[in-house]
Amino acid sequence: MVSAELAPLAKTGGLADAVAGLSAALAAKDHDVRVLIPDYTAPPSGRPGAAAIEGGASVSPAESTPVPVYLIASPAIGSGGAIYLGDERDAARFWAFSRAAVAAAAALELESDIVHCHDWHAALVPALAAARPPLDAAGTVLTLHNIGFQGAFPRSVLPDDAAAFLASLDDEATGSRDWVNFLETGIRRASAVTTVSPTYAREIATPELGMGLDAVLRARGDDFVGILNGVDYRLWSPESDPFITPRFRRGDADGKRRVKRAVMTELGLADDAPLIGAVSRLFEQKGLDLLVDALPTLLERTRARFAVLGSGNPDLEAALSRAAKTWPERIAFRRGYDEGLAHRIIAGSDFLVVPSRYEPCGLTQLYALRYGTVPIVRKTGGLADTVTHYDPASGRGTGCVFEHADVTGLIWGVTTALEWYESPADWERLCRNAEGLDFSWQRQCEPYEALYRRVIERRRQRSPSA
Ligand code: ADP
């Protein structure tokens, strides 16, 4: 696995959880899995004892991880601790990481069958690996966790060696004369390409949601598939969650109520009303601006309280802070990144709202389900694949699914879900349906195993000596 993020060592979002969960599940099935990630905090000279590779880069094993992890340090990655700088400097950083990762595989003699690369940060690895033993014998898989992040840069900002390498590829049509696109190069070059839900796979193969890469994806035909992410239930279930007290057994409504009370106390809210949580990066994709706009209506029409944790867009952060100041008894907003509070809100809330404009898979709704926290989600991408709209007549369904990414859609979703909450029989049924689902990585890694086998088999057929 080659990735910019890996939970819990380096995490800004779902990528970190997905790579950690998939790697651990594969390792539990006796696959020999190694994970290569950048070392964002190494001193400029590298860690003591690290093995030098090339270009001033070095590699050292991380300590006490369940799956072996190698940390790739390089002066070009920097040592400030930031995972992403969010500007053109990231081109040189992740180029250096990708090049060093392939060199490290050679130094460590990793004779892999499969190199699984994640997102644009590692999307040049398939092309780099093809040029260098032992990875040139490996099949490559590229997973797109979010096509909104492509690593598109002006050629002029690339280090010379990166510019020369990209120019040497025969698909130089990638990007344009003046631009390169790391993700596009990866999509063209990997043996197979995946994304993190079947619906998102269909969506990004269309011009509406493909963000310019839909034609390149369609050209991959059957070699582009959607495989749903999974959950590591050791970290995300009421019986074993390391961040909630008291833990409780699935289905134990009193146990859940105690966690709800604790988190509402922590946030300064009274616990005599339904609680709607949200844990999210605060960017347009996630649609939390819709929640801000819907709040006046929702506060007037319902008795719900809201607990929001997130950070990102400063205007959205300010709007949420203002709302919390205006209605302190109804809304709590915590700005920032807080793993423990994320668990407590997801575990303790009655509902989790995920109003995304688009959503490749979405993990928080999967986590919520396990705690009997009912997801209220927009019908898009992985949200549409993992939550089914509750039907009081049949008693089937696991959450509330609304169609439109606008204020009216969200208000409809929240008020509909609150009606079920007020009906004890429906509420009981809905919570039991939700927490009964199984999205474990144990299950979700099976389609990856099948894909790996297909890729390996195809390579064998092409070069029988391999
Ligand atoms: P994305 O990767 O697009 O951010 P996902 O739903 O796939 O969205 O994954 C989000 C992950 O990040 C979840 O594990 C969620 O709990 C976590 N997360 C998001 N925002 C925060 C935050 N402010 N504090 C703690 N965890 C957060």
Residues whose N, C-alpha, C, O or C-beta is under 5 A from the ligand:
A	BS01	ADP	T12 G13 G14 L15 D17 V279 S280 R281 L309 G310 S311 G336 Y337 D338 E339 A342 G362 L363 T364
